[in-house]
Amino acid sequence: MRKTKKRDHRGGALIRSLFSKHRELIIAIVSGIFFGLILLDVVYEGALFRFDAVVHQWSLGWHTPLRDKILFAVTQLGDLSTMLFYSVLLTLLMYYKKMWREIRFYWVGMVGSAALFAGVKELIGRTRPSSFIGEFHQQGYSFPSGHS
């Protein structure tokens, strides 16, 4: 009968322990790295930028008045006034349930992301491929999308 060697699993446990303790920080760092890579691609007109241009050209053939209205309505779901309305409703619900910590976390995230996106949009200044969707006028810069 063969004797099997016991494996030392302490190294794996240490990694799991560190990952579980710092999971949010690790996710934030990895997300930030991916965002930075996409940002560099947009600034220097890399492969993603060129792919975006191809998709935009392809999508121009799909414009119809009804599709334009539908897409514009979907786009408005991420508008500042719409997001503010939903945020107030969510805050009232959390207030009713006495979720004080969650309210603070939510508003820090909302205000922080709005400031970050506005700052990066001004810094990059990437114009929209087309300022009109059918009869609807789009304003502001296109990158990064607040919907993402």
C-alpha positions, -999 to 999 in steps of 0.1 A, spaced: 0 0 0 13 34 -10 15 62 15 2 95 3 18 126 13 -3 152 29 -3 185 11 3 217 29 -28 238 22 -17 267 44 -5 288 14 -39 284 -3 -57 293 29 -36 324 32 -44 335 -3 -81 328 2 -80 347 35 -63 378 20 -87 377 -10 -118 376 12 -106 404 35 -96 427 6 -121 415 -21 -136 450 -27 -102 466 -29 -89 440 -53 -120 444 -75 -117 482 -75 -80 480 -85 -86 455 -113 -116 476 -125 -94 507 -124 -67 490 -145 -92 479 -171 -107 514 -172 -72 529 -176 -64 505 -205 -97 514 -222 -90 551 -216 -56 549 -232 -71 531 -262 -96 559 -267 -71 586 -263 -46 571 -287 -73 557 -311 -64 521 -307 -82 489 -316 -113 495 -295 -116 530 -309 -115 517 -344 -140 489 -336 -163 516 -322 -161 535 -354 -170 504 -375 -200 496 -353 -211 532 -355 -210 531 -393 -228 498 -393 -255 511 -370 -263 541 -392 -281 518 -416 -305 507 -388 -320 542 -381 -358 545 -383 -380 570 -365 -394 543 -342 -360 528 -333 -346 563 -327 -375 570 -303 -370 537 -285 -332 541 -282 -336 577 -271 -361 566 -244 -336 539 -232 -308 565 -231 -329 588 -210 -330 561 -182 -294 570 -175 -301 608 -176 -292 629 -145 -328 638 -137 -340 602 -140 -312 589 -119 -319 616 -93 -355 606 -92 -347 569 -87 -320 578 -61 -345 598 -40 -370 569 -41 -343 544 -31 -331 567 -4 -366 570 10 -370 533 10 -337 528 28 -346 556 53 -378 538 60 -359 506 67 -333 525 88 -304 515 65 -282 545 75 -249 529 65 -263 519 31 -277 554 24 -242 569 30 -226 542 9 -251 547 -19 -248 585 -20 -210 585 -18 -209 561 -47 -234 581 -68 -218 615 -62 -183 601 -66 -191 584 -99 -208 615 -112 -178 636 -103 -154 611 -118 -173 607 -150 -177 645 -154 -140 650 -148 -128 624 -172 -153 635 -199 -139 671 -196 -103 658 -196 -107 635 -226 -132 657 -245 -141 629 -270 -169 643 -292 -199 621 -300 -198 604 -334 -231 621 -343 -249 647 -323 -283 636 -335 -303 604 -330 -331 609 -355 -347 641 -344 -332 639 -309 -302 661 -301 -274 646 -279 -252 669 -259 -218 666 -242 -189 643 -246 -192 606 -254 -165 590 -232 -168 576 -206 -205 567 -209 -224 573 -177 -245 544 -186 -216 520 -182 
